[in-house]
């Protein structure tokens, strides 16, 4: 006989027809977790700091807010994930086809419960999506009913306010919340500090949570995208900051403003020959300084009035030059000051920064009307359609992460059994071509009445 460590599965090799036996109880073998490091154990803080100064979320949000293209890109990703909104399908566990509640009277009541549940928790999805793409870490709080048999609420806590407790035996026991970590007194005695139990979502089964009598009714259901970090996963777009592209992009508006300030008001350089004033005014050399200045300003004003103003557009300017013994002397000289902005100074650099932002956030530049390099913009509709469809076909991992609390609730609340399962999914927009569907019938979202897998 061969069995696993806790005896929940046994296999008899000696029998003619091998039979596999398993006990109905939940197996107690759990995944192996890495224990805390010595540095963690020596640190007296109860929390795992998020960033070197425990302010990474604030730094990341500030970096995002300082770049309009990054703000738009991350908002676009959150809305794309949200797509057609939160949906569910009660489907046959074997065939995965939707079931008809009309054929199962008990299912009608369940549908009503699920609809109430979805409406009650309607704000979770967008808030969680924004935190996910801003920080790759989401802190949903699930709240149980008084009898612990139902998950009643799912709410995304503000990620900036949340910090994990130090690991114990390889798992994270709590999540601490504080409205301003810069004001935290580094102890658990802070009046504004709140502690919520953190679920081990790989090992905490609904049955165990229901049986935990006398315990709290509120839990953090931690979510993150795996990037190899122990506590807080590092958002991919942060490479824009570490590589210097965000700082470079921030310099461009400043530089352009400086060019405009220093050059926009100077359009012409007018040079007067030194012989002009003595010949124009015979008594010029005997004039007082104030009189000379006034006479010179008068001469310059004549030229300035001709060059400036919309009503003078197209007028000609006549200048004179002196000759002596068939030799020409220089006359009035008018030079147009080179306008650094007319050639699109820094425009290519600005476009390159935008391309880098699109690349770091995983968005095809064509969806923003951009083409990498010096080709300009105006990509075709086909490029945009295919780019969006490719992007939407790759968001399944993100969808699975964001909806995990809802899938868990289906098990906890009894909406899954041996015959059917309640599956949560997000409506995804897919663009179609003109020959696929007529304009009057065209739609960018799947029909809610169809199977989620179609």
ABEGO torsion letter per residue (X at the ends): XBBBAAGABBBBAABABBBBBBBABBBABBBBBBBBBAAAAABABABBBBEAAGAAAAAAAAAAAABAAAAAAAAAAAAAAAEAEBBBBBBBAAAGBBBBAAABAAAAAAAAAAAAAAAAAAAAAAAAAAAAAAAGBBBBBBBBBAAGABBABBBBBBAAABBBBBBBGGBBABBBBBABAAABAGBAABAABBBBBBBBAAABBAAAAAABBGBBABBBBBBBBBAGBAABBBBAAAAAAAAGAAAAAAAAAAAAAAAAAAAAABABBBBBBAAAAAAABAAAAABBAAAAAAAAAAAAAAAAAAABEAAABGBBBBBBBBBBGGBBBBBBBBBBBBBAAAAGBGAAAAAAAAAAAAAAAGBBAAAAGBBBEAAEBGBBAAAAAAAAAAAAAAAAAAAAAAAAAAAAAAAAAGABBAABBBBBBBBBBBBBBAAABBAAABBABBBAABBAAX
